[in-house]
Amino acid sequence: MSIKVHYHISQDRAGLPQDYSGARHFTPSEGQAIEEFALQQLAADYQVPESAIEIRKIEG
């Protein structure tokens, strides 16, 4: 099952303010919390701390 997650990133990898919003599809593993999984994936992909990412909306 694919879940669409809308997110906002408030800082770049250098810690400077940034205003970026986007959406991405994720397919989480069974029993894994989608918000936690999405935060980890987005933080790794954009190389920013998880605290810089705000999950705005989750669509099933």
N, C-alpha and C positions, 0 to 999 in steps of 0.2 A: 504494500500500500504506500503510495506516495503522498506526502504531506507538504503543502506549500506554506512557507514561513516568510512573513514580511518582517524586515528588520531595519534598524537605524544604527549607524556607526558614528560616534561623537568625537573620536580622536584617531589620528593615524598612528603608525608604529613608533614615531618619534615623540608621541605624546602631545602633538599640536592639535588644536581644535579642527574638526572636520565635520561636514554635514552631508552624509551620504545615506541614502535609503535604497533598499532593493528588496527583491524577493527571490527565493530559491526553493526548489523541490528537494526534499530529503526522504529517504527510505530508512527509517530507524529499525534496529533489531528488535525482536520480540521482547517485551518487558522493559524496554529502555524508554526513559522519559524524553519526549521529543524536544522540549525546550532545552534541556541539558545537552542533548546530543547536538542540536543546532548551534548552541552557544560555543561548544567545543570546536565544531567544524569551522564555523565562521571565524573564530579567533585564530585558528591555525591557518586558514586560507589567507586572511588579510594581515596576519602577523600583528595583531593588536590584543591587548588584554581583554578578557571576557567582560570586565566592567565597562568597557567602551562600547559594548553592543547592547542594544535594547530590542527585545522581541516585541513587535507591535501587534501582530495578528497571526493566528495559526488557522489554516483552512484544511479541512480533511477532505 
